[in-house]
Amino acid sequence: MESRERYVPGTGPGWVVPMGLAIIAGLTLIDALWSRETIASTVVVAPFVVALLGSPRETLLVGVVAVLSTAISPLWNHNFNDVDYLVRLGVVVVGSLFALAGARSRARLARDRVRFQMLSRVSEMSADSAGVEETLEKLSEIFVPAIADVCAIDLLRDDRVERTAVAAHGPRSSQITAGVRAREARGARTATLGETLIQDYHDGTLREAALDDDDLDFLRSMGVRSAMTVPLTARGRRIGTLALAVTRQSGRDYDEEALAFARVLSGRVALALDNAGLFSEIETLAARQAAALGGLAEAVTMQDQSGAVVYANEAAARSLGYASAEELLATSPTEIADAFETYREDGSPLRFEDLPGRRVLAGQEPEPLVLRTVSRRTGEERWRVTKATGVRDASGAVRLAVNVIEDVTEVKRAEHAQRLLAQAGHVLASSLDYEETLTKVAHLAIGELADWCGVTLPGERGRLRSVAVAHVDPDKVRFARELSERFPQRMDEPGGTADVIRSGTSQVINEITDDLLEQSVGDPDQLEAIRKLGMHAAMIVPMVAGGRAIGAISFVAAESQRSFSDADLALAEELGRRAGTAVQNARLYTERSHIADTLQASLLPAGLPAMPGFSLASLYRPAGEENWVGGDFYDAF
């Protein structure tokens, strides 16, 4: 069946038919005025010219005029009975038919090109991540006015037909759009069971059309000439209908071939809408997941294959020191990693590639990792347990790495504090040589609490005496000892260790600036030497015994760039109390031993007298646990 449908709306350029008629008029006038030879058949040029630019209808119109012009040419050429007249008339008739055939072929090619482009555009939409509403709007723009003057898309939602999109073209487009939107989608309900083709409602020619007189009256009031409705089917289920119509004013109509194309088109449209609906469901699911993950106390992040963070909840933003999750997402992974000094649980530095998320993206299955991080900006130390899981696609390739980060700072601090205090207690009880034990305690604090640790006691002539200095680098320890010998501290100095010993109050400085050093140290040489230590933060606590400070312990952060928290201060003060008690006990034991030795030496005789018939021997026996007497006794029996 020959298609009568024209997919490019309207006709050719508005000047095509006038141009063709002008060519016929000009050639006819020349033929009438030409007295020597008739040229009536030259008007066949006009339909060929129109066929190159216009529509088949326009070509047919110009061709008919050309045939009529040739048919009446004997009125001025006086050759009705000549064979040449019949030949010329036949040439114009055949030429016009060829021109009409050419115009139809060109129109068919143009129509097929439009159809192909339309299918291509709809197929591209299937790959887009747009929502249903945006997809419907784009589809309406594609169909109107390319293949329809009116387009309506109805979708089945919760077993109910909903008119979701209406578009119209032409002078009455607003009226038609309002009418179609207001019209109850009766036809759409039944069309989901089949398809409808109205070739001309005046003829009443319907194919599987479940339309009654009321429906036809509505189409007539809208000026519809031809319409068709096809079901939208995706993944074996009906999701709605696509209705297309052309008005009488456009001069277009639909036929069986147009209906066949609409069937193909509906499959692409259904796929695009189904994908759009699926994307909307994914968006909704993603929103629900984001809400759920956002409420978790644990930090959650997701990384794509490049390692970029594509999702982070607010807990993750707070944990990493960002004001919001959006700010965290806008930061590159290397910037996030460079903001921290990161160590393993054993204190060794952690490489960026060894993070669990990076290992998952590399195809590995890492175990949970305990990390200690120190913020380069604030010096805050945090402990975290990081777990990573891969999200794989259908082929098994890892597409995302999901990181769950649990902050265990308080637990690790308590654990390390108990371990440090237990070790310190064992060391302090192992020997009565308090200077040796204090040196061991200072080494215990290195790494656990600070980069430097020093113990200071009051010395002779109003000076302070450095009893112990500890650092992982022996050269730096020697440098610190030389510094203390060159520039000894005095008990009457206004601040620092001397002030802590005098007042018994701890001091914490979490940002040691150069200005602060210049204010505290007057000697230029001493200032330059202290600068070489690279101190970042300091904490000085008293060693308390018997309710008074008998010394001080200093903790200094340098290379680690960490700062000291309230928990660090509490641990350091407890360590100071235990060390103070141990020092006091050691001093008391030494003092009592000295007194006992002196008393024993004064009580024992220089020698025993010689007595005939007797063997004499001496025995010194101090008071035991059960003999609570004051002092020792010496007797002879």
Secondary structure, DSSP 8 states (H G I E B T S, - for coil): ------SSSS-S-TTHHHHHHHHHHHHHHHHHH--SS--GGGGGHHHHHHHHHS-HHHHHHHHHHHHHHHHTTHHHH--TT-HHHHHHHHHHHHHHHHHHHHHHHHHHHHHHHHHHHHHHHHHHHHTS---HHHHHHHHHHHHTTTT-SEEEEEEEETTEEEEEEEEE-STTHHHHHHHHHHS--HHHHHHTTS-EEES-TTTT-EES----HHHHHHHHHTTEEEEEEEEEEETTEEEEEEEEEEEGGGT----HHHHHHHHHHHHHHHHHHHHHHHHHHHHHHHHHHHHHHHT-SSEEEEE-TTS-EEEE-HHHHHHTT-SSHHHHHTS-HHHHHHTEEEEETTS-B--GGGSHHHHHHTT-----EEEEEEETTT--EEEEEEEEEEEE-TTS-EEEEEEEEEE-HHHHHHHHHHHHHHHHHHHHTT-S-HHHHHHHHHHHHBTTTBSEEEEEEE-GGGBEEEEEEE-S-HHHHHHHHHHHHHS--BTT-SSHHHHHHHH---EEES---HHHHHHH---HHHHHHHHTT---EEEEEEEEETTEEEEEEEEEE-TT-----HHHHHHHHHHHHHHHHHHHHHHHHHHHHHHHHHHHHHHS-S-----TT-----------TT---SS------
